[in-house]
Amino acid sequence: MRILGLDYGEKRMGVAVCDELGLTAQGLPTLIRKTKKQDLETLQKLIDTYNIEKIVIGYPVRLDGTEGIQCDKVNRFCEILAENFSLPIVKWSEELSTKEAEEILINSGVRWRKRKDKIDKLAACLILQGYLDSIGGKE
């Protein structure tokens, strides 16, 4: 089963896809948000290209487990996804994925300007990989 992973952002969205066995996540180019219509067209192309059967989206719960404003935004975006695509959508706790992605890039010696270009993609990979690890190839 091919799964699309998303790190939702209002200006940029990290995108990742898993291999056909559902074992590893690979990053795709970051989606620079434009209009809702263009964003959905881009996602539809990815869904068609990779034969996506499920979407996993990062869900930014607070450290104390409560939902905040960002969760509301992700929930609204999930509603849009559900209205436009006939795919299961899984909200997966981000658990500071963007922060972890930044630390990985810093420790890898990636300079600030290049980090900005790579952080959303890596965060999407971490979200998707976390989900894949939790299901252990069961789908």
N, CA, C and O atoms as a GROMACS GRO file, in nm:
protein
  556
    1MET      N    1   0.084  -0.118   0.000
    1MET     CA    2   0.000   0.000   0.000
    1MET      C    3   0.088   0.124   0.000
    1MET      O    4   0.177   0.137   0.084
    2ARG      N    5   0.064   0.213  -0.091
    2ARG     CA    6   0.139   0.340  -0.097
    2ARG      C    7   0.064   0.444  -0.014
    2ARG      O    8  -0.057   0.461  -0.029
    3ILE      N    9   0.137   0.512   0.072
    3ILE     CA   10   0.080   0.612   0.163
    3ILE      C   11   0.151   0.744   0.140
    3ILE      O   12   0.273   0.749   0.126
    4LEU      N   13   0.072   0.851   0.137
    4LEU     CA   14   0.124   0.987   0.123
    4LEU      C   15   0.131   1.049   0.261
    4LEU      O   16   0.034   1.046   0.335
    5GLY      N   17   0.245   1.106   0.295
    5GLY     CA   18   0.263   1.175   0.423
    5GLY      C   19   0.269   1.324   0.401
    5GLY      O   20   0.336   1.371   0.308
    6LEU      N   21   0.201   1.401   0.485
    6LEU     CA   22   0.197   1.546   0.472
    6LEU      C   23   0.234   1.614   0.603
    6LEU      O   24   0.188   1.574   0.710
    7ASP      N   25   0.319   1.716   0.592
    7ASP     CA   26   0.347   1.806   0.704
    7ASP      C   27   0.281   1.938   0.666
    7ASP      O   28   0.339   2.018   0.594
    8TYR      N   29   0.158   1.959   0.717
    8TYR     CA   30   0.076   2.073   0.676
    8TYR      C   31   0.133   2.204   0.726
    8TYR      O   32   0.175   2.216   0.842
    9GLY      N   33   0.134   2.302   0.638
    9GLY     CA   34   0.170   2.438   0.672
    9GLY      C   35   0.089   2.532   0.584
    9GLY      O   36   0.046   2.494   0.475
   10GLU      N   37   0.069   2.654   0.630
   10GLU     CA   38  -0.013   2.748   0.555
   10GLU      C   39   0.057   2.801   0.430
   10GLU      O   40  -0.008   2.837   0.333
   11LYS      N   41   0.191   2.804   0.432
   11LYS     CA   42   0.266   2.853   0.316
   11LYS      C   43   0.336   2.741   0.240
   11LYS      O   44   0.352   2.747   0.119
   12ARG      N   45   0.378   2.638   0.314
   12ARG     CA   46   0.450   2.526   0.255
   12ARG      C   47   0.399   2.397   0.316
   12ARG      O   48   0.356   2.394   0.431
   13MET      N   49   0.405   2.291   0.237
   13MET     CA   50   0.362   2.162   0.287
   13MET      C   51   0.467   2.058   0.251
   13MET      O   52   0.498   2.036   0.134
   14GLY      N   53   0.521   1.994   0.354
   14GLY     CA   54   0.615   1.885   0.331
   14GLY      C   55   0.539   1.764   0.280
   14GLY      O   56   0.427   1.736   0.323
   15VAL      N   57   0.602   1.691   0.188
   15VAL     CA   58   0.536   1.576   0.125
   15VAL      C   59   0.634   1.459   0.124
   15VAL      O   60   0.752   1.474   0.094
   16ALA      N   61   0.580   1.341   0.157
   16ALA     CA   62   0.659   1.218   0.152
   16ALA      C   63   0.569   1.105   0.104
   16ALA      O   64   0.446   1.114   0.114
   17VAL      N   65   0.630   1.000   0.054
   17VAL     CA   66   0.557   0.882   0.009
   17VAL      C   67   0.634   0.760   0.056
   17VAL      O   68   0.757   0.762   0.066
   18CYS      N   69   0.562   0.653   0.084
   18CYS     CA   70   0.632   0.531   0.126
   18CYS      C   71   0.656   0.440   0.005
   18CYS      O   72   0.594   0.455  -0.100
   19ASP      N   73   0.747   0.348   0.024
   19ASP     CA   74   0.774   0.248  -0.080
   19ASP      C   75   0.653   0.155  -0.090
   19ASP      O   76   0.562   0.161  -0.008
   20GLU      N   77   0.653   0.069  -0.191
   20GLU     CA   78   0.538  -0.018  -0.216
   20GLU      C   79   0.514  -0.120  -0.106
   20GLU      O   80   0.403  -0.171  -0.092
   21LEU      N   81   0.617  -0.151  -0.028
   21LEU     CA   82   0.601  -0.245   0.082
   21LEU      C   83   0.556  -0.177   0.211
   21LEU      O   84   0.523  -0.244   0.309
   22GLY      N   85   0.553  -0.044   0.210
   22GLY     CA   86   0.510   0.029   0.329
   22GLY      C   87   0.612   0.027   0.440
   22GLY      O   88   0.576   0.028   0.558
   23LEU      N   89   0.741   0.023   0.404
   23LEU     CA   90   0.846   0.014   0.504
   23LEU      C   91   0.920   0.145   0.528
   23LEU      O   92   0.953   0.178   0.642
   24THR      N   93   0.946   0.219   0.420
   24THR     CA   94   1.027   0.340   0.434
   24THR      C   95   0.961   0.460   0.366
   24THR      O   96   0.894   0.446   0.264
   25ALA      N   97   0.983   0.577   0.425
   25ALA     CA   98   0.930   0.702   0.372
   25ALA      C   99   1.040   0.775   0.295
   25ALA      O  100   1.155   0.782   0.340
   26GLN      N  101   1.004   0.828   0.180
   26GLN     CA  102   1.097   0.909   0.101
   26GLN      C  103   1.033   1.046   0.077
   26GLN      O  104   0.914   1.056   0.046
   27GLY      N  105   1.114   1.149   0.091
   27GLY     CA  106   1.064   1.284   0.071
   27GLY      C  107   1.044   1.318  -0.076
   27GLY      O  108   1.118   1.272  -0.163
   28LEU      N  109   0.944   1.399  -0.100
   28LEU     CA  110   0.917   1.454  -0.232
   28LEU      C  111   0.936   1.605  -0.223
   28LEU      O  112   0.945   1.659  -0.112
   29PRO      N  113   0.941   1.674  -0.336
   29PRO     CA  114   0.957   1.820  -0.329
   29PRO      C  115   0.847   1.886  -0.245
   29PRO      O  116   0.730   1.848  -0.251
   30THR      N  117   0.888   1.984  -0.167
   30THR     CA  118   0.795   2.059  -0.083
   30THR      C  119   0.694   2.132  -0.170
   30THR      O  120   0.728   2.192  -0.272
   31LEU      N  121   0.569   2.126  -0.128
   31LEU     CA  122   0.461   2.194  -0.200
   31LEU      C  123   0.453   2.337  -0.149
   31LEU      O  124   0.422   2.361  -0.032
   32ILE      N  125   0.481   2.433  -0.237
   32ILE     CA  126   0.466   2.574  -0.202
   32ILE      C  127   0.318   2.607  -0.223
   32ILE      O  128   0.269   2.601  -0.336
   33ARG      N  129   0.249   2.641  -0.116
   33ARG     CA  130   0.106   2.663  -0.122
   33ARG      C  131   0.073   2.784  -0.207
   33ARG      O  132   0.138   2.889  -0.196
   34LYS      N  133  -0.027   2.770  -0.292
   34LYS     CA  134  -0.071   2.881  -0.377
   34LYS      C  135  -0.218   2.906  -0.352
   34LYS      O  136  -0.254   2.985  -0.266
   35THR      N  137  -0.303   2.839  -0.428
   35THR     CA  138  -0.446   2.847  -0.404
   35THR      C  139  -0.495   2.708  -0.366
   35THR      O  140  -0.428   2.608  -0.392
   36LYS      N  141  -0.612   2.702  -0.305
   36LYS     CA  142  -0.668   2.572  -0.268
   36LYS      C  143  -0.680   2.483  -0.391
   36LYS      O  144  -0.646   2.364  -0.386
   37LYS      N  145  -0.727   2.539  -0.501
   37LYS     CA  146  -0.744   2.463  -0.624
   37LYS      C  147  -0.611   2.406  -0.674
   37LYS      O  148  -0.603   2.287  -0.706
   38GLN      N  149  -0.508   2.488  -0.680
   38GLN     CA  150  -0.377   2.443  -0.727
   38GLN      C  151  -0.317   2.339  -0.632
   38GLN      O  152  -0.257   2.241  -0.676
   39ASP      N  153  -0.334   2.360  -0.502
   39ASP     CA  154  -0.281   2.264  -0.405
   39ASP      C  155  -0.347   2.128  -0.424
   39ASP      O  156  -0.279   2.025  -0.422
   40LEU      N  157  -0.479   2.128  -0.441
   40LEU     CA  158  -0.551   2.002  -0.460
   40LEU      C  159  -0.514   1.935  -0.591
   40LEU      O  160  -0.506   1.813  -0.598
   41GLU      N  161  -0.491   2.014  -0.696
   41GLU     CA  162  -0.448   1.957  -0.824
   41GLU      C  163  -0.312   1.890  -0.810
   41GLU      O  164  -0.289   1.782  -0.863
   42THR      N  165  -0.221   1.955  -0.737
   42THR     CA  166  -0.088   1.898  -0.715
   42THR      C  167  -0.099   1.768  -0.636
   42THR      O  168  -0.035   1.668  -0.670
   43LEU      N  169  -0.180   1.768  -0.531
   43LEU     CA  170  -0.198   1.647  -0.452
   43LEU      C  171  -0.263   1.536  -0.535
   43LEU      O  172  -0.227   1.419  -0.521
   44GLN      N  173  -0.357   1.572  -0.621
   44GLN     CA  174  -0.421   1.472  -0.707
   44GLN      C  175  -0.320   1.407  -0.801
   44GLN      O  176  -0.324   1.286  -0.824
   45LYS      N  177  -0.228   1.488  -0.854
   45LYS     CA  178  -0.123   1.434  -0.942
   45LYS      C  179  -0.035   1.335  -0.865
   45LYS      O  180   0.002   1.230  -0.917
   46LEU      N  181  -0.002   1.370  -0.741
   46LEU     CA  182   0.080   1.279  -0.659
   46LEU      C  183   0.004   1.150  -0.629
   46LEU      O  184   0.061   1.041  -0.635
   47ILE      N  185  -0.124   1.163  -0.597
   47ILE     CA  186  -0.207   1.046  -0.568
   47ILE      C  187  -0.213   0.954  -0.690
   47ILE      O  188  -0.203   0.832  -0.676
   48ASP      N  189  -0.229   1.013  -0.807
   48ASP     CA  190  -0.236   0.933  -0.931
   48ASP      C  191  -0.100   0.872  -0.965
   48ASP      O  192  -0.091   0.754  -1.000
   49THR      N  193   0.005   0.953  -0.955
   49THR     CA  194   0.139   0.907  -0.992
   49THR      C  195   0.186   0.790  -0.906
   49THR      O  196   0.244   0.694  -0.957
   50TYR      N  197   0.162   0.799  -0.776
   50TYR     CA  198   0.213   0.698  -0.684
   50TYR      C  199   0.107   0.596  -0.641
   50TYR      O  200   0.133   0.512  -0.555
   51ASN      N  201  -0.011   0.601  -0.702
   51ASN     CA  202  -0.120   0.510  -0.666
   51ASN      C  203  -0.145   0.509  -0.514
   51ASN      O  204  -0.148   0.404  -0.451
   52ILE      N  205  -0.161   0.627  -0.459
   52ILE     CA  206  -0.179   0.646  -0.316
   52ILE      C  207  -0.313   0.588  -0.271
   52ILE      O  208  -0.416   0.606  -0.336
   53GLU      N  209  -0.309   0.516  -0.156
   53GLU     CA  210  -0.430   0.455  -0.102
   53GLU      C  211  -0.468   0.512   0.034
   53GLU      O  212  -0.576   0.483   0.086
   54LYS      N  213  -0.380   0.594   0.092
   54LYS     CA  214  -0.407   0.653   0.223
   54LYS      C  215  -0.322   0.778   0.239
   54LYS      O  216  -0.214   0.788   0.182
   55ILE      N  217  -0.372   0.874   0.318
   55ILE     CA  218  -0.297   0.996   0.350
   55ILE      C  219  -0.276   1.000   0.500
   55ILE      O  220  -0.369   0.981   0.578
   56VAL      N  221  -0.151   1.026   0.540
   56VAL     CA  222  -0.118   1.047   0.680
   56VAL      C  223  -0.072   1.192   0.693
   56VAL      O  224   0.020   1.235   0.624
   57ILE      N  225  -0.139   1.266   0.781
   57ILE     CA  226  -0.106   1.408   0.797
   57ILE      C  227  -0.063   1.434   0.941
   57ILE      O  228  -0.123   1.384   1.036
   58GLY      N  229   0.042   1.512   0.955
   58GLY     CA  230   0.091   1.546   1.088
   58GLY      C  231  -0.013   1.623   1.166
   58GLY      O  232  -0.073   1.718   1.116
   59TYR      N  233  -0.033   1.582   1.291
   59TYR     CA  234  -0.133   1.644   1.378
   59TYR      C  235  -0.060   1.708   1.496
   59TYR      O  236  -0.005   1.638   1.580
   60PRO      N  237  -0.060   1.842   1.501
   60PRO     CA  238   0.025   1.914   1.596
   60PRO      C  239  -0.034   1.932   1.736
   60PRO      O  240  -0.061   2.045   1.778
   61VAL      N  241  -0.055   1.822   1.808
   61VAL     CA  242  -0.103   1.836   1.946
   61VAL      C  243   0.006   1.898   2.031
   61VAL      O  244   0.125   1.882   2.005
   62ARG      N  245  -0.035   1.969   2.134
   62ARG     CA  246   0.060   2.032   2.225
   62ARG      C  247   0.130   1.924   2.307
   62ARG      O  248   0.087   1.809   2.310
   63LEU      N  249   0.237   1.963   2.373
   63LEU     CA  250   0.312   1.868   2.455
   63LEU      C  251   0.228   1.809   2.567
   63LEU      O  252   0.254   1.697   2.611
   64ASP      N  253   0.128   1.883   2.614
   64ASP     CA  254   0.041   1.831   2.720
   64ASP      C  255  -0.074   1.748   2.665
   64ASP      O  256  -0.160   1.702   2.740
   65GLY      N  257  -0.076   1.727   2.532
   65GLY     CA  258  -0.177   1.643   2.469
   65GLY      C  259  -0.304   1.715   2.425
   65GLY      O  260  -0.392   1.653   2.366
   66THR      N  261  -0.313   1.844   2.453
   66THR     CA  262  -0.433   1.919   2.413
   66THR      C  263  -0.419   1.968   2.270
   66THR      O  264  -0.309   1.978   2.215
   67GLU      N  265  -0.534   1.999   2.210
   67GLU     CA  266  -0.537   2.051   2.074
   67GLU      C  267  -0.546   2.203   2.076
   67GLU      O  268  -0.618   2.261   2.157
   68GLY      N  269  -0.472   2.266   1.988
   68GLY     CA  270  -0.473   2.412   1.980
   68GLY      C  271  -0.519   2.460   1.844
   68GLY      O  272  -0.582   2.387   1.768
   69ILE      N  273  -0.486   2.583   1.814
   69ILE     CA  274  -0.526   2.648   1.689
   69ILE      C  275  -0.473   2.572   1.568
   69ILE      O  276  -0.545   2.557   1.469
   70GLN      N  277  -0.350   2.525   1.574
   70GLN     CA  278  -0.293   2.453   1.460
   70GLN      C  279  -0.371   2.325   1.432
   70GLN      O  280  -0.387   2.287   1.316
   71CYS      N  281  -0.419   2.258   1.536
   71CYS     CA  282  -0.501   2.138   1.514
   71CYS      C  283  -0.630   2.174   1.441
   71CYS      O  284  -0.676   2.099   1.355
   72ASP      N  285  -0.688   2.289   1.475
   72ASP     CA  286  -0.809   2.334   1.406
   72ASP      C  287  -0.781   2.352   1.256
   72ASP      O  288  -0.862   2.315   1.172
   73LYS      N  289  -0.666   2.409   1.224
   73LYS     CA  290  -0.629   2.430   1.083
   73LYS      C  291  -0.610   2.297   1.011
   73LYS      O  292  -0.654   2.281   0.898
   74VAL      N  293  -0.544   2.203   1.077
   74VAL     CA  294  -0.524   2.070   1.016
   74VAL      C  295  -0.658   2.000   1.000
   74VAL      O  296  -0.683   1.936   0.898
   75ASN      N  297  -0.745   2.013   1.098
   75ASN     CA  298  -0.879   1.952   1.088
   75ASN      C  299  -0.956   2.007   0.969
   75ASN      O  300  -1.021   1.931   0.897
   76ARG      N  301  -0.950   2.138   0.949
   76ARG     CA  302  -1.018   2.199   0.833
   76ARG      C  303  -0.958   2.148   0.702
   76ARG      O  304  -1.031   2.120   0.607
   77PHE      N  305  -0.826   2.137   0.699
   77PHE     CA  306  -0.761   2.087   0.578
   77PHE      C  307  -0.797   1.941   0.553
   77PHE      O  308  -0.816   1.901   0.438
   78CYS      N  309  -0.807   1.862   0.660
   78CYS     CA  310  -0.848   1.721   0.645
   78CYS      C  311  -0.990   1.711   0.588
   78CYS      O  312  -1.019   1.622   0.508
   79GLU      N  313  -1.077   1.803   0.628
   79GLU     CA  314  -1.212   1.805   0.572
   79GLU      C  315  -1.208   1.832   0.422
   79GLU      O  316  -1.282   1.771   0.345
   80ILE      N  317  -1.121   1.923   0.380
   80ILE     CA  318  -1.104   1.953   0.238
   80ILE      C  319  -1.051   1.831   0.164
   80ILE      O  320  -1.099   1.798   0.055
   81LEU      N  321  -0.953   1.764   0.223
   81LEU     CA  322  -0.899   1.642   0.162
   81LEU      C  323  -1.008   1.536   0.147
   81LEU      O  324  -1.020   1.473   0.042
   82ALA      N  325  -1.087   1.518   0.252
   82ALA     CA  326  -1.194   1.417   0.249
   82ALA      C  327  -1.299   1.449   0.144
   82ALA      O  328  -1.352   1.358   0.080
   83GLU      N  329  -1.328   1.577   0.125
   83GLU     CA  330  -1.426   1.618   0.024
   83GLU      C  331  -1.377   1.595  -0.118
   83GLU      O  332  -1.457   1.575  -0.209
   84ASN      N  333  -1.245   1.598  -0.137
   84ASN     CA  334  -1.188   1.593  -0.271
   84ASN      C  335  -1.127   1.460  -0.310
   84ASN      O  336  -1.112   1.430  -0.429
   85PHE      N  337  -1.090   1.379  -0.212
   85PHE     CA  338  -1.025   1.252  -0.241
   85PHE      C  339  -1.097   1.141  -0.165
   85PHE      O  340  -1.132   1.158  -0.048
   86SER      N  341  -1.118   1.031  -0.228
   86SER     CA  342  -1.184   0.917  -0.164
   86SER      C  343  -1.081   0.826  -0.100
   86SER      O  344  -1.068   0.709  -0.137
   87LEU      N  345  -1.007   0.880  -0.005
   87LEU     CA  346  -0.900   0.806   0.060
   87LEU      C  347  -0.913   0.818   0.211
   87LEU      O  348  -0.960   0.920   0.262
   88PRO      N  349  -0.872   0.714   0.284
   88PRO     CA  350  -0.866   0.728   0.430
   88PRO      C  351  -0.761   0.833   0.466
   88PRO      O  352  -0.655   0.841   0.403
   89ILE      N  353  -0.791   0.911   0.568
   89ILE     CA  354  -0.698   1.014   0.616
   89ILE      C  355  -0.670   0.985   0.763
   89ILE      O  356  -0.762   0.974   0.844
   90VAL      N  357  -0.542   0.974   0.796
   90VAL     CA  358  -0.499   0.946   0.932
   90VAL      C  359  -0.426   1.068   0.986
   90VAL      O  360  -0.332   1.116   0.923
   91LYS      N  361  -0.470   1.117   1.100
   91LYS     CA  362  -0.399   1.226   1.168
   91LYS      C  363  -0.298   1.160   1.261
   91LYS      O  364  -0.334   1.080   1.347
   92TRP      N  365  -0.171   1.196   1.243
   92TRP     CA  366  -0.063   1.132   1.319
   92TRP      C  367   0.012   1.238   1.397
   92TRP      O  368   0.055   1.339   1.341
   93SER      N  369   0.028   1.217   1.524
   93SER     CA  370   0.095   1.315   1.610
   93SER      C  371   0.233   1.350   1.554
   93SER      O  372   0.314   1.262   1.525
   94GLU      N  373   0.255   1.479   1.540
   94GLU     CA  374   0.384   1.525   1.486
   94GLU      C  375   0.497   1.508   1.585
   94GLU      O  376   0.612   1.485   1.546
   95GLU      N  377   0.467   1.518   1.713
   95GLU     CA  378   0.568   1.506   1.817
   95GLU      C  379   0.695   1.582   1.783
   95GLU      O  380   0.805   1.526   1.781
   96LEU      N  381   0.680   1.709   1.757
   96LEU     CA  382   0.792   1.799   1.729
   96LEU      C  383   0.873   1.757   1.606
   96LEU      O  384   0.996   1.771   1.605
   97SER      N  385   0.806   1.707   1.504
   97SER     CA  386   0.876   1.659   1.385
   97SER      C  387   0.957   1.769   1.317
   97SER      O  388   1.068   1.743   1.269
   98THR      N  389   0.904   1.890   1.312
   98THR     CA  390   0.979   1.999   1.247
   98THR      C  391   1.104   2.031   1.327
   98THR      O  392   1.210   2.055   1.269
   99LYS      N  393   1.092   2.033   1.459
   99LYS     CA  394   1.208   2.058   1.545
   99LYS      C  395   1.312   1.947   1.528
   99LYS      O  396   1.432   1.975   1.518
  100GLU      N  397   1.266   1.823   1.525
  100GLU     CA  398   1.357   1.710   1.505
  100GLU      C  399   1.424   1.718   1.368
  100GLU      O  400   1.543   1.691   1.354
  101ALA      N  401   1.346   1.755   1.266
  101ALA     CA  402   1.401   1.768   1.131
  101ALA      C  403   1.510   1.875   1.128
  101ALA      O  404   1.615   1.856   1.066
  102GLU      N  405   1.485   1.987   1.196
  102GLU     CA  406   1.584   2.094   1.199
  102GLU      C  407   1.712   2.048   1.268
  102GLU      O  408   1.822   2.077   1.222
  103GLU      N  409   1.698   1.976   1.379
  103GLU     CA  410   1.816   1.926   1.450
  103GLU      C  411   1.895   1.828   1.364
  103GLU      O  412   2.018   1.831   1.365
  104ILE      N  413   1.826   1.742   1.291
  104ILE     CA  414   1.894   1.648   1.203
  104ILE      C  415   1.975   1.724   1.098
  104ILE      O  416   2.090   1.691   1.070
  105LEU      N  417   1.913   1.825   1.039
  105LEU     CA  418   1.981   1.903   0.935
  105LEU      C  419   2.098   1.982   0.991
  105LEU      O  420   2.203   1.991   0.927
  106ILE      N  421   2.082   2.039   1.109
  106ILE     CA  422   2.192   2.113   1.173
  106ILE      C  423   2.308   2.017   1.201
  106ILE      O  424   2.423   2.048   1.170
  107ASN      N  425   2.277   1.902   1.260
  107ASN     CA  426   2.381   1.805   1.292
  107ASN      C  427   2.448   1.747   1.167
  107ASN      O  428   2.560   1.696   1.174
  108SER      N  429   2.379   1.756   1.053
  108SER     CA  430   2.436   1.709   0.927
  108SER      C  431   2.517   1.818   0.858
  108SER      O  432   2.574   1.795   0.751
  109GLY      N  433   2.523   1.936   0.919
  109GLY     CA  434   2.603   2.045   0.863
  109GLY      C  435   2.534   2.121   0.751
  109GLY      O  436   2.600   2.192   0.675
  110VAL      N  437   2.404   2.108   0.739
  110VAL     CA  438   2.332   2.180   0.634
  110VAL      C  439   2.317   2.325   0.676
  110VAL      O  440   2.272   2.354   0.787
  111ARG      N  441   2.354   2.415   0.589
  111ARG     CA  442   2.348   2.558   0.620
  111ARG      C  443   2.204   2.608   0.625
  111ARG      O  444   2.113   2.545   0.571
  112TRP      N  445   2.185   2.723   0.691
  112TRP     CA  446   2.053   2.777   0.719
  112TRP      C  447   1.966   2.788   0.594
  112TRP      O  448   1.852   2.741   0.595
  113ARG      N  449   2.017   2.848   0.488
  113ARG     CA  450   1.936   2.866   0.367
  113ARG      C  451   1.891   2.733   0.307
  113ARG      O  452   1.776   2.720   0.263
  114LYS      N  453   1.978   2.636   0.305
  114LYS     CA  454   1.943   2.504   0.252
  114LYS      C  455   1.850   2.430   0.347
  114LYS      O  456   1.764   2.353   0.303
  115ARG      N  457   1.866   2.453   0.478
  115ARG     CA  458   1.777   2.389   0.577
  115ARG      C  459   1.633   2.430   0.553
  115ARG      O  460   1.542   2.348   0.561
  116LYS      N  461   1.614   2.557   0.524
  116LYS     CA  462   1.479   2.609   0.502
  116LYS      C  463   1.411   2.534   0.388
  116LYS      O  464   1.290   2.508   0.393
  117ASP      N  465   1.487   2.498   0.286
  117ASP     CA  466   1.432   2.426   0.170
  117ASP      C  467   1.404   2.280   0.200
  117ASP      O  468   1.320   2.218   0.134
  118LYS      N  469   1.472   2.222   0.297
  118LYS     CA  470   1.463   2.078   0.321
  118LYS      C  471   1.380   2.040   0.443
  118LYS      O  472   1.339   1.924   0.456
  119ILE      N  473   1.354   2.134   0.533
  119ILE     CA  474   1.295   2.100   0.662
  119ILE      C  475   1.154   2.042   0.650
  119ILE      O  476   1.121   1.948   0.722
  120ASP      N  477   1.071   2.097   0.561
  120ASP     CA  478   0.933   2.048   0.549
  120ASP      C  479   0.929   1.906   0.492
  120ASP      O  480   0.850   1.823   0.536
  121LYS      N  481   1.016   1.881   0.394
  121LYS     CA  482   1.023   1.747   0.335
  121LYS      C  483   1.067   1.645   0.440
  121LYS      O  484   1.010   1.536   0.448
  122LEU      N  485   1.168   1.679   0.518
  122LEU     CA  486   1.218   1.587   0.620
  122LEU      C  487   1.113   1.566   0.729
  122LEU      O  488   1.098   1.454   0.780
  123ALA      N  489   1.042   1.672   0.767
  123ALA     CA  490   0.935   1.658   0.868
  123ALA      C  491   0.827   1.563   0.817
  123ALA      O  492   0.776   1.481   0.894
  124ALA      N  493   0.790   1.574   0.689
  124ALA     CA  494   0.690   1.483   0.632
  124ALA      C  495   0.741   1.339   0.635
  124ALA      O  496   0.664   1.247   0.663
  125CYS      N  497   0.868   1.320   0.608
  125CYS     CA  498   0.927   1.185   0.616
  125CYS      C  499   0.921   1.130   0.758
  125CYS      O  500   0.888   1.013   0.778
  126LEU      N  501   0.952   1.213   0.856
  126LEU     CA  502   0.949   1.169   0.995
  126LEU      C  503   0.807   1.132   1.038
  126LEU      O  504   0.786   1.033   1.108
  127ILE      N  505   0.710   1.212   0.997
  127ILE     CA  506   0.570   1.183   1.029
  127ILE      C  507   0.529   1.050   0.968
  127ILE      O  508   0.476   0.963   1.037
  128LEU      N  509   0.554   1.036   0.838
  128LEU     CA  510   0.515   0.913   0.769
  128LEU      C  511   0.590   0.792   0.823
  128LEU      O  512   0.531   0.686   0.841
  129GLN      N  513   0.719   0.807   0.848
  129GLN     CA  514   0.798   0.694   0.899
  129GLN      C  515   0.748   0.653   1.038
  129GLN      O  516   0.744   0.534   1.068
  130GLY      N  517   0.712   0.750   1.121
  130GLY     CA  518   0.655   0.717   1.251
  130GLY      C  519   0.529   0.633   1.239
  130GLY      O  520   0.510   0.537   1.313
  131TYR      N  521   0.445   0.671   1.145
  131TYR     CA  522   0.322   0.595   1.122
  131TYR      C  523   0.356   0.454   1.070
  131TYR      O  524   0.301   0.355   1.118
  132LEU      N  525   0.445   0.446   0.973
  132LEU     CA  526   0.483   0.316   0.916
  132LEU      C  527   0.541   0.224   1.023
  132LEU      O  528   0.509   0.105   1.028
  133ASP      N  529   0.626   0.279   1.109
  133ASP     CA  530   0.686   0.199   1.215
  133ASP      C  531   0.579   0.148   1.312
  133ASP      O  532   0.590   0.038   1.365
  134SER      N  533   0.476   0.229   1.334
  134SER     CA  534   0.372   0.189   1.429
  134SER      C  535   0.285   0.075   1.376
  134SER      O  536   0.234  -0.005   1.454
  135ILE      N  537   0.269   0.069   1.244
  135ILE     CA  538   0.185  -0.038   1.187
  135ILE      C  539   0.269  -0.159   1.148
  135ILE      O  540   0.215  -0.267   1.125
  136GLY      N  541   0.400  -0.141   1.142
  136GLY     CA  542   0.490  -0.254   1.118
  136GLY      C  543   0.462  -0.335   0.994
  136GLY      O  544   0.470  -0.458   0.998
  137GLY      N  545   0.429  -0.269   0.882
  137GLY     CA  546   0.404  -0.338   0.756
  137GLY      C  547   0.277  -0.422   0.755
  137GLY      O  548   0.266  -0.516   0.677
  138LYS      N  549   0.182  -0.388   0.840
  138LYS     CA  550   0.059  -0.466   0.852
  138LYS      C  551  -0.046  -0.430   0.748
  138LYS      O  552  -0.149  -0.497   0.739
  139GLU      N  553  -0.022  -0.326   0.670
  139GLU     CA  554  -0.124  -0.287   0.571
  139GLU      C  555  -0.080  -0.318   0.431
  139GLU      O  556  -0.153  -0.291   0.336
   0.00000   0.00000   0.00000
